[in-house]
Amino acid sequence: MMPTQLIKLAVILILLSSSLYAQIDSTKANQGVNINFFNGYAVSYKWNANRDISYRVYLDLASSLINSDNDQDYRENSSDYKQISKETIDEIYLDLNVSYQVLFNVLSKKSLNMYLGIGPNLNYSYSKWENSRNGANGTDYYKNKSTNNNNSYGVGIISLVGFEAYLTNSISLFAETHINGKMSWNTYDREYNHLNNNTDVGTTTTQDGSGWSANIQLVKVGLGIYF
């Protein structure tokens, strides 16, 4: 069942395209670039095989970089005991998808298209989480450091449904829902070090695995530029 958000956007696009119907002829748009700017960033190159079928090479990228520092100072009024610590957290995340999509127009007008799509998808993701804590607990000094790395490679299939309304003969606004299913292979590494006064303890863990996964991106909105 189509997500409610996509239906609402489809109605808006239909109303928009209806008001511009007389001035627009999208059959002149044979190839161009699609750019997603809402609910994820992506860029793709699209070209038409004929009136009913189009092809698209799609690049989807998501990334984040987070750094945080926390200071803590704990004291007991009834004694000389105190605990002071500083914690630093760094996070890096990258997710890259490359797909080749075949798009089938199920509704094709001069100013509006409704289409279905399917194609193979390649995925790579990387994440790193690092936590460092230094402090003094009474008369003892300690230092902890934990690092987690995760690499994942995936192969799967992407399917989609979308609406595209032409604002001019060469510019359009589109909304899509994507469903991805993939088989992925993961490598997880964890390193932990603990220093307490003059005692240093460290452990390293490596884990490999694989599995199936699926996800849905409800509404991806973008702009089409054709030439």
Disulfide bonds with the S-S distance in Angstrom:
none
